[in-house]
Amino acid sequence: MFCIPKAAVLHGKSVGFAAQKSRFRNAKAQLSLFKRIIFTKLKGFIENLP
């Protein structure tokens, strides 16, 4: 009797963790891209100083 609801709850939790992990991975990728853009622009700015 309790097996079916428990399985459904556990499945819901694993889906929630997977979504959370996916969001974290996406944020991490965007952060590295953001850092690359900033450092590239900063490097160009420093090279153009008189």
C-alpha positions, 0 to 999 in steps of 0.5 A: 500500500505504501510502496506506490506513493513512496516511489512517486515521492522519490521519483519527484525528488530525483527529478527535482535534483536533476533540474537543480543540477542542470540549472547549476551546470548552466549557470556555471557555463554562463559564468565562465563565458562571462569571465572570458568576455570580461577578460577579453575586453579588459585585455583589449582596453589595457593594450589600447592605453597610451 
